[in-house]
């Protein structure tokens, strides 16, 4: 594991695309963060190749991506740096791009599906540093 992360690190990245499923992915990711399932980090920083974000992703014990559609921008961003995340694609979970209203009911349904698939364990959230490493980068 890279020196950037201190162990037990589960990072989560979200699509926030312009489609309804992108918004749902983002809102589900933020809820998972708020509930202590993972530390949310910046997909744009990772995609830009910023060293702290790349080091954190490479050093994390687990990386999770939530993409709205099969284009899978979040997953592909991690794969591009050699990291294979646990990947969730909302259109594979029954949502339809440009046809799914962004409602609390749908967000809650997807949230519960993903929580079951991720497992019940929560992590100690790292809140300092811009890359999810707890300020160690």
Helices and strands as residue ranges (DSSP letters): E 10-14, H 20-34, E 39-40, H 43-47, H 51-59, E 62-67, H 73-79, E 86-89, G 90-93, H 104-118
